[in-house]
Amino acid sequence: MGLIDNINKLFDHRIRLGIMSILMVNEEVDFNRLKELLDVTDGNLASHTKTLEKAEYIKIEKSFIGKKPNTRYIVTPSGKMAFKKHIEALEQLIKKQ
């Protein structure tokens, strides 16, 4: 098995890397907070969270707080595992230099 086999292409994009990094240390984060932390547009954030949801790395929960819609993101167990493997692979790659 090669050094880069566990590097996950889904985490290549800096926004998806950011989303996963934030969700790894927070139980859940809502849309506006994620948007603010990553400094991205609504559309950009929505497309990247959809990609991660499709891979089943995050769960998207929609609800209402009063009359305002609220979207929350939660990392899944498989998302945690995939991200940890990705980070470990990067660390191994760095150590080999």
TIMI-2910 file (N, C-alpha, C, CB; in pm, 1 decimal, decimal comma, always signed):
<rs>
+----------+----------+----------+----------+----------+----------+----------+----------+----------+----------+----------+----------+------+
!      n_x !      n_y !      n_z !     ca_x !     ca_y !     ca_z !      c_x !      c_y !      c_z !     cb_x !     cb_y !     cb_z ! resn !
+----------+----------+----------+----------+----------+----------+----------+----------+----------+----------+----------+----------+------+
!    +84,1 !   -118,7 !     +0,0 !     +0,0 !     +0,0 !     +0,0 !    +88,4 !   +124,8 !     +0,0 !    -95,6 !     +0,0 !   +122,4 !  Met !
!    +62,0 !   +216,0 !    -91,0 !   +142,6 !   +336,5 !   -103,9 !   +110,6 !   +439,0 !     +3,9 !   +122,3 !   +397,8 !   -240,1 !  Gly !
!   +201,8 !   +532,2 !    +16,9 !   +187,8 !   +638,2 !   +117,3 !    +62,8 !   +722,3 !    +98,7 !   +308,1 !   +727,5 !   +113,9 !  Leu !
!    +23,1 !   +742,7 !    -25,0 !    -89,4 !   +833,8 !    -47,8 !   -223,8 !   +762,5 !    -65,1 !    -62,1 !   +917,5 !   -169,3 !  Ile !
!   -226,8 !   +632,4 !    -42,6 !   -351,1 !   +556,1 !    -60,0 !   -465,2 !   +603,4 !    +29,9 !   -324,9 !   +410,6 !    -33,5 !  Asp !
!   -432,2 !   +650,2 !   +150,3 !   -538,1 !   +693,9 !   +243,0 !   -570,7 !   +842,4 !   +231,9 !   -497,6 !   +662,8 !   +385,0 !  Asn !
!   -505,5 !   +911,6 !   +139,5 !   -539,9 !  +1052,5 !   +118,2 !   -670,8 !  +1055,0 !    +40,6 !   -425,3 !  +1130,6 !    +41,3 !  Ile !
!   -767,7 !  +1121,2 !    +98,4 !   -904,0 !  +1119,5 !    +45,8 !   -927,1 !  +1238,5 !    -48,0 !  -1006,5 !  +1121,5 !   +161,4 !  Asn !
!   -960,1 !  +1209,3 !   -172,6 !   -983,4 !  +1313,4 !   -273,3 !  -1095,3 !  +1409,5 !   -232,9 !  -1017,0 !  +1249,5 !   -407,2 !  Lys !
!  -1192,1 !  +1360,4 !   -157,2 !  -1302,6 !  +1446,1 !   -113,6 !  -1255,4 !  +1560,5 !    -24,8 !  -1406,2 !  +1363,7 !    -39,7 !  Leu !
!  -1141,8 !  +1540,5 !    +42,2 !  -1091,0 !  +1643,8 !   +132,2 !   -985,9 !  +1731,7 !    +64,9 !  -1032,4 !  +1579,9 !   +257,0 !  Phe !
!   -966,2 !  +1714,0 !    -65,0 !   -869,7 !  +1795,4 !   -139,8 !   -906,8 !  +1942,9 !   -139,8 !   -859,2 !  +1745,7 !   -282,9 !  Asp !
!  -1033,9 !  +1972,0 !   -144,8 !  -1077,3 !  +2111,6 !   -152,3 !  -1069,4 !  +2177,6 !    -15,3 !  -1220,5 !  +2121,1 !   -207,4 !  His !
!  -1014,9 !  +2297,7 !    -10,1 !   -993,4 !  +2364,6 !   +119,2 !  -1122,8 !  +2389,5 !   +196,1 !   -922,3 !  +2496,2 !    +97,5 !  Arg !
!  -1233,9 !  +2411,5 !   +124,9 !  -1360,9 !  +2435,7 !   +195,7 !  -1410,4 !  +2307,6 !   +261,2 !  -1468,5 !  +2490,6 !    +98,6 !  Ile !
!  -1402,7 !  +2194,7 !   +189,8 !  -1444,9 !  +2066,9 !   +251,1 !  -1351,2 !  +2029,3 !   +365,9 !  -1447,4 !  +1953,0 !   +144,8 !  Arg !
!  -1223,5 !  +2058,0 !   +349,7 !  -1126,6 !  +2033,2 !   +457,0 !  -1164,1 !  +2117,6 !   +579,1 !   -980,8 !  +2065,8 !   +409,6 !  Leu !
!  -1202,1 !  +2242,8 !   +553,7 !  -1243,8 !  +2332,2 !   +661,6 !  -1370,9 !  +2286,3 !   +730,2 !  -1263,3 !  +2471,0 !   +608,4 !  Gly !
!  -1468,7 !  +2245,1 !   +651,6 !  -1595,7 !  +2196,0 !   +707,1 !  -1568,9 !  +2078,4 !   +800,4 !  -1693,8 !  +2153,9 !   +593,4 !  Ile !
!  -1491,9 !  +1982,1 !   +751,2 !  -1463,3 !  +1862,9 !   +831,7 !  -1382,3 !  +1897,6 !   +956,6 !  -1387,7 !  +1759,1 !   +747,9 !  Met !
!  -1285,1 !  +1986,8 !   +943,4 !  -1203,1 !  +2026,3 !  +1059,0 !  -1290,3 !  +2088,5 !  +1167,8 !  -1092,4 !  +2125,8 !  +1016,1 !  Ser !
!  -1381,6 !  +2174,7 !  +1127,8 !  -1471,4 !  +2241,0 !  +1223,7 !  -1564,9 !  +2138,6 !  +1288,6 !  -1554,1 !  +2352,2 !  +1153,4 !  Ile !
!  -1618,2 !  +2047,1 !  +1208,0 !  -1713,2 !  +1948,7 !  +1262,1 !  -1645,7 !  +1843,1 !  +1349,1 !  -1787,2 !  +1880,5 !  +1148,6 !  Leu !
!  -1517,1 !  +1823,1 !  +1330,5 !  -1445,9 !  +1725,1 !  +1413,9 !  -1435,3 !  +1773,9 !  +1558,6 !  -1304,9 !  +1698,0 !  +1356,7 !  Met !
!  -1436,6 !  +1905,3 !  +1579,3 !  -1420,3 !  +1959,1 !  +1714,8 !  -1547,4 !  +2021,9 !  +1772,1 !  -1310,6 !  +2061,6 !  +1715,0 !  Val !
!  -1653,3 !  +2023,7 !  +1692,7 !  -1781,9 !  +2075,3 !  +1738,8 !  -1887,0 !  +1967,8 !  +1713,6 !  -1819,5 !  +2209,7 !  +1666,5 !  Asn !
!  -1973,6 !  +1944,4 !  +1812,0 !  -2076,3 !  +1842,2 !  +1795,6 !  -2166,0 !  +1871,9 !  +1675,4 !  -2160,5 !  +1831,4 !  +1922,5 !  Glu !
!  -2198,9 !  +1999,8 !  +1660,2 !  -2280,1 !  +2042,6 !  +1545,9 !  -2254,5 !  +2190,7 !  +1521,4 !  -2432,6 !  +2015,5 !  +1570,7 !  Glu !
!  -2271,5 !  +2231,1 !  +1398,0 !  -2251,2 !  +2371,5 !  +1361,7 !  -2362,2 !  +2410,1 !  +1264,8 !  -2108,6 !  +2395,3 !  +1298,1 !  Val !
!  -2419,6 !  +2530,9 !  +1283,3 !  -2524,7 !  +2571,3 !  +1190,9 !  -2466,4 !  +2643,4 !  +1068,6 !  -2626,0 !  +2661,5 !  +1262,4 !  Asp !
!  -2549,2 !  +2657,5 !   +968,2 !  -2509,0 !  +2711,8 !   +838,6 !  -2439,3 !  +2846,8 !   +851,3 !  -2630,0 !  +2725,2 !   +748,5 !  Phe !
!  -2500,7 !  +2939,5 !   +924,8 !  -2444,3 !  +3074,5 !   +934,9 !  -2308,5 !  +3075,4 !  +1004,4 !  -2540,3 !  +3165,6 !  +1009,4 !  Asn !
!  -2293,6 !  +2994,8 !  +1106,2 !  -2164,4 !  +2987,8 !  +1178,1 !  -2056,3 !  +2928,4 !  +1087,0 !  -2177,9 !  +2902,2 !  +1308,6 !  Arg !
!  -2090,5 !  +2823,2 !  +1016,3 !  -1995,7 !  +2759,9 !   +924,2 !  -1955,7 !  +2858,0 !   +814,2 !  -2056,7 !  +2631,5 !   +862,4 !  Leu !
!  -2053,5 !  +2928,4 !   +761,5 !  -2029,7 !  +3027,9 !   +656,1 !  -1935,3 !  +3137,3 !   +707,2 !  -2164,1 !  +3090,4 !   +608,2 !  Lys !
!  -1960,7 !  +3181,9 !   +829,1 !  -1879,5 !  +3286,8 !   +891,4 !  -1736,1 !  +3237,9 !   +917,3 !  -1944,6 !  +3333,0 !  +1023,5 !  Glu !
!  -1722,3 !  +3118,7 !   +971,7 !  -1589,7 !  +3064,0 !  +1003,0 !  -1505,3 !  +3041,7 !   +877,4 !  -1604,1 !  +2932,7 !  +1079,0 !  Leu !
!  -1570,9 !  +2998,8 !   +769,8 !  -1498,1 !  +2967,0 !   +646,7 !  -1491,2 !  +3084,1 !   +549,2 !  -1562,5 !  +2849,1 !   +578,7 !  Leu !
!  -1570,5 !  +3188,6 !   +574,5 !  -1575,3 !  +3306,9 !   +489,2 !  -1605,3 !  +3269,7 !   +343,3 !  -1442,7 !  +3383,4 !   +497,8 !  Asp !
!  -1719,1 !  +3201,8 !   +325,1 !  -1761,8 !  +3156,7 !   +191,7 !  -1904,3 !  +3204,3 !   +163,2 !  -1753,5 !  +3001,7 !   +180,6 !  Val !
!  -1944,5 !  +3195,8 !    +36,2 !  -2080,6 !  +3234,3 !     -1,5 !  -2177,6 !  +3122,2 !    +34,0 !  -2088,7 !  +3267,2 !   -152,8 !  Thr !
!  -2305,8 !  +3155,2 !    +38,1 !  -2410,1 !  +3055,6 !    +66,0 !  -2401,1 !  +2939,4 !    -33,7 !  -2551,0 !  +3120,9 !    +59,9 !  Asp !
!  -2395,8 !  +2973,4 !   -161,5 !  -2394,3 !  +2870,7 !   -266,0 !  -2272,9 !  +2780,7 !   -258,6 !  -2399,8 !  +2935,1 !   -401,2 !  Gly !
!  -2158,7 !  +2840,8 !   -230,4 !  -2034,9 !  +2764,8 !   -220,3 !  -2041,7 !  +2665,5 !   -104,1 !  -1915,4 !  +2859,6 !   -202,7 !  Asn !
!  -2086,9 !  +2714,3 !    +10,7 !  -2099,1 !  +2627,4 !   +127,7 !  -2200,7 !  +2516,4 !   +101,4 !  -2140,2 !  +2709,2 !   +252,0 !  Leu !
!  -2314,5 !  +2551,4 !    +42,6 !  -2418,7 !  +2451,8 !    +15,1 !  -2367,8 !  +2341,4 !    -77,1 !  -2541,0 !  +2519,1 !    -47,3 !  Ala !
!  -2292,8 !  +2376,8 !   -180,1 !  -2246,4 !  +2273,6 !   -274,0 !  -2144,7 !  +2180,7 !   -207,2 !  -2184,0 !  +2338,9 !   -399,6 !  Ser !
!  -2057,6 !  +2235,0 !   -123,2 !  -1957,6 !  +2150,1 !    -56,2 !  -2019,9 !  +2063,0 !    +52,8 !  -1847,2 !  +2236,9 !     +4,4 !  His !
!  -2118,8 !  +2116,0 !   +124,3 !  -2183,9 !  +2032,1 !   +226,0 !  -2265,2 !  +1921,0 !   +159,8 !  -2275,2 !  +2117,8 !   +317,3 !  Thr !
!  -2323,5 !  +1948,9 !    +42,6 !  -2397,0 !  +1844,1 !    -31,0 !  -2303,4 !  +1730,8 !    -72,3 !  -2466,1 !  +1903,6 !   -156,2 !  Lys !
!  -2184,4 !  +1766,3 !   -117,1 !  -2085,0 !  +1666,0 !   -157,0 !  -2048,9 !  +1577,6 !    -38,3 !  -1958,0 !  +1734,0 !   -213,8 !  Thr !
!  -2026,9 !  +1638,8 !    +76,8 !  -1991,5 !  +1560,6 !   +196,7 !  -2110,0 !  +1478,1 !   +246,2 !  -1942,3 !  +1653,7 !   +309,0 !  Leu !
!  -2231,1 !  +1531,0 !   +230,3 !  -2351,0 !  +1456,2 !   +270,4 !  -2370,1 !  +1335,2 !   +179,3 !  -2476,7 !  +1547,1 !   +266,4 !  Glu !
!  -2348,1 !  +1353,4 !    +50,8 !  -2363,3 !  +1243,9 !    -45,2 !  -2266,7 !  +1129,0 !    -12,8 !  -2339,1 !  +1295,1 !   -189,0 !  Lys !
!  -2148,1 !  +1164,3 !    +36,0 !  -2048,9 !  +1063,3 !    +75,2 !  -2079,8 !  +1004,3 !   +213,0 !  -1908,3 !  +1124,4 !    +75,3 !  Ala !
!  -2184,6 !  +1057,3 !   +277,4 !  -2227,2 !  +1016,0 !   +411,8 !  -2122,4 !  +1048,4 !   +518,6 !  -2256,9 !   +866,4 !   +413,2 !  Glu !
!  -2047,4 !  +1156,2 !   +497,0 !  -1948,3 !  +1201,6 !   +594,2 !  -2009,0 !  +1302,2 !   +691,5 !  -1827,8 !  +1263,7 !   +522,6 !  Tyr !
!  -2116,1 !  +1368,8 !   +647,4 !  -2187,0 !  +1459,6 !   +737,9 !  -2336,6 !  +1436,9 !   +722,6 !  -2150,4 !  +1608,5 !   +709,1 !  Ile !
!  -2409,6 !  +1478,1 !   +826,6 !  -2554,7 !  +1470,4 !   +826,2 !  -2606,0 !  +1613,6 !   +830,1 !  -2609,5 !  +1385,2 !   +947,3 !  Lys !
!  -2706,8 !  +1642,2 !   +750,3 !  -2765,3 !  +1776,1 !   +746,8 !  -2904,1 !  +1768,3 !   +809,0 !  -2771,9 !  +1832,5 !   +600,3 !  Ile !
!  -2927,0 !  +1850,2 !   +910,7 !  -3057,9 !  +1854,0 !   +977,2 !  -3118,1 !  +1992,0 !   +960,6 !  -3045,7 !  +1817,6 !  +1127,9 !  Glu !
!  -3240,7 !  +1994,7 !   +908,4 !  -3310,8 !  +2122,4 !   +889,3 !  -3426,3 !  +2130,9 !   +987,7 !  -3362,2 !  +2137,4 !   +742,7 !  Lys !
!  -3441,2 !  +2248,1 !  +1048,1 !  -3550,7 !  +2269,0 !  +1142,4 !  -3587,2 !  +2417,3 !  +1140,9 !  -3511,5 !  +2221,8 !  +1287,0 !  Ser !
!  -3678,0 !  +2454,1 !  +1227,0 !  -3715,7 !  +2594,7 !  +1240,3 !  -3691,6 !  +2639,1 !  +1382,6 !  -3863,0 !  +2617,3 !  +1200,5 !  Phe !
!  -3638,1 !  +2758,6 !  +1395,8 !  -3625,9 !  +2822,0 !  +1526,8 !  -3720,0 !  +2941,5 !  +1517,0 !  -3473,3 !  +2864,4 !  +1563,4 !  Ile !
!  -3835,7 !  +2927,1 !  +1581,2 !  -3942,9 !  +3024,1 !  +1559,9 !  -3990,1 !  +3007,1 !  +1416,5 !  -3895,1 !  +3172,2 !  +1588,0 !  Gly !
!  -3984,7 !  +3111,4 !  +1338,8 !  -4024,9 !  +3102,3 !  +1198,5 !  -3904,3 !  +3099,3 !  +1105,3 !  -4115,4 !  +3219,2 !  +1162,0 !  Lys !
!  -3784,9 !  +3101,6 !  +1164,0 !  -3663,4 !  +3104,7 !  +1082,6 !  -3609,8 !  +2963,6 !  +1057,9 !  -3556,0 !  +3190,8 !  +1150,5 !  Lys !
!  -3580,2 !  +2931,0 !   +932,3 !  -3520,9 !  +2800,3 !   +904,5 !  -3379,6 !  +2791,8 !   +961,7 !  -3518,6 !  +2773,3 !   +753,0 !  Pro !
!  -3343,8 !  +2675,5 !  +1009,3 !  -3211,4 !  +2654,1 !  +1065,6 !  -3155,5 !  +2523,7 !  +1008,4 !  -3216,3 !  +2650,1 !  +1222,1 !  Asn !
!  -3035,4 !  +2529,8 !   +953,9 !  -2969,0 !  +2410,9 !   +900,3 !  -2845,9 !  +2383,1 !   +984,4 !  -2930,9 !  +2429,4 !   +749,8 !  Thr !
!  -2838,0 !  +2258,5 !  +1034,8 !  -2725,2 !  +2217,3 !  +1118,5 !  -2650,5 !  +2102,9 !  +1051,1 !  -2773,5 !  +2175,0 !  +1259,8 !  Arg !
!  -2520,4 !  +2099,7 !  +1075,4 !  -2435,0 !  +1995,5 !  +1018,5 !  -2369,5 !  +1918,3 !  +1131,9 !  -2327,4 !  +2056,2 !   +923,5 !  Tyr !
!  -2366,0 !  +1786,3 !  +1114,3 !  -2309,3 !  +1696,4 !  +1215,0 !  -2223,3 !  +1595,0 !  +1141,2 !  -2421,8 !  +1625,4 !  +1300,4 !  Ile !
!  -2102,4 !  +1572,0 !  +1192,4 !  -2015,3 !  +1473,0 !  +1128,6 !  -2064,8 !  +1332,6 !  +1166,2 !  -1865,2 !  +1493,3 !  +1171,8 !  Val !
!  -2060,7 !  +1239,1 !  +1071,7 !  -2104,4 !  +1101,2 !  +1096,1 !  -1984,1 !  +1018,8 !  +1144,2 !  -2167,2 !  +1038,0 !   +966,5 !  Thr !
!  -2009,9 !   +902,3 !  +1204,1 !  -1897,5 !   +816,5 !  +1244,4 !  -1806,5 !   +780,1 !  +1125,5 !  -1950,8 !   +688,1 !  +1309,9 !  Pro !
!  -1864,8 !   +752,0 !  +1010,2 !  -1780,5 !   +718,0 !   +894,4 !  -1703,5 !   +840,9 !   +845,9 !  -1866,7 !   +660,4 !   +779,2 !  Ser !
!  -1762,5 !   +959,2 !   +861,4 !  -1693,8 !  +1083,2 !   +827,3 !  -1574,2 !  +1106,6 !   +918,0 !  -1789,6 !  +1201,1 !   +835,9 !  Gly !
!  -1593,1 !  +1081,3 !  +1048,1 !  -1483,1 !  +1095,1 !  +1145,1 !  -1368,8 !  +1001,3 !  +1109,5 !  -1532,6 !  +1066,2 !  +1288,7 !  Lys !
!  -1403,9 !   +876,9 !  +1079,3 !  -1302,7 !   +776,7 !  +1047,8 !  -1226,1 !   +814,3 !   +920,0 !  -1368,2 !   +638,2 !  +1032,1 !  Met !
!  -1299,0 !   +853,8 !   +816,5 !  -1236,9 !   +890,1 !   +689,1 !  -1144,6 !  +1010,8 !   +706,5 !  -1345,0 !   +920,3 !   +583,1 !  Ala !
!  -1188,6 !  +1107,6 !   +785,5 !  -1108,2 !  +1228,3 !   +804,4 !   -982,4 !  +1197,7 !   +885,3 !  -1190,8 !  +1337,4 !   +874,2 !  Phe !
!   -996,0 !  +1114,3 !   +989,0 !   -879,6 !  +1075,7 !  +1068,9 !   -777,2 !  +1002,4 !   +982,9 !   -922,3 !   +987,4 !  +1187,5 !  Lys !
!   -825,4 !   +911,6 !   +899,1 !   -735,1 !   +838,7 !   +808,0 !   -663,2 !   +935,1 !   +714,9 !   -813,3 !   +734,3 !   +725,4 !  Lys !
!   -736,7 !  +1033,6 !   +664,0 !   -681,6 !  +1134,5 !   +573,6 !   -570,0 !  +1213,1 !   +643,1 !   -792,8 !  +1230,4 !   +525,0 !  His !
!   -596,3 !  +1259,2 !   +764,9 !   -498,3 !  +1337,7 !   +841,2 !   -376,2 !  +1251,5 !   +874,1 !   -562,0 !  +1393,4 !   +971,7 !  Ile !
!   -399,0 !  +1126,0 !   +913,0 !   -286,8 !  +1035,2 !   +943,8 !   -201,1 !  +1012,8 !   +819,9 !   -338,9 !   +899,4 !   +997,6 !  Glu !
!   -265,5 !   +998,8 !   +703,5 !   -191,9 !   +978,2 !   +578,2 !   -106,6 !  +1100,9 !   +545,9 !   -289,6 !   +948,6 !   +461,6 !  Ala !
!   -162,6 !  +1219,2 !   +568,2 !    -85,6 !  +1342,3 !   +545,3 !    +33,6 !  +1350,2 !   +640,3 !   -175,5 !  +1466,5 !   +562,9 !  Leu !
!    +10,5 !  +1312,3 !   +766,4 !   +119,8 !  +1314,3 !   +864,8 !   +230,8 !  +1217,0 !   +824,9 !    +66,6 !  +1279,0 !  +1005,4 !  Glu !
!   +192,5 !  +1098,5 !   +778,3 !   +291,9 !  +1000,2 !   +733,3 !   +372,0 !  +1053,9 !   +616,3 !   +224,0 !   +868,5 !   +694,1 !  Gln !
!   +303,3 !  +1118,0 !   +525,8 !   +367,8 !  +1175,2 !   +407,4 !   +469,5 !  +1282,2 !   +449,5 !   +261,7 !  +1235,7 !   +311,0 !  Leu !
!   +432,5 !  +1365,0 !   +545,4 !   +522,0 !  +1469,4 !   +593,5 !   +644,3 !  +1409,1 !   +662,9 !   +447,5 !  +1563,3 !   +689,1 !  Ile !
!   +621,3 !  +1304,5 !   +742,5 !   +732,1 !  +1240,0 !   +815,9 !   +833,2 !  +1176,3 !   +721,7 !   +677,8 !  +1133,7 !   +911,8 !  Lys !
!   +787,2 !  +1130,5 !   +604,9 !   +875,6 !  +1061,8 !   +510,2 !   +970,6 !  +1157,0 !   +437,7 !   +792,8 !   +986,3 !   +408,4 !  Lys !
!   +941,2 !  +1287,0 !   +445,2 !  +1024,6 !  +1384,5 !   +371,8 !  +1160,9 !  +1401,0 !   +432,5 !   +956,6 !  +1518,7 !   +366,8 !  Gln !
+----------+----------+----------+----------+----------+----------+----------+----------+----------+----------+----------+----------+------+
</rs>
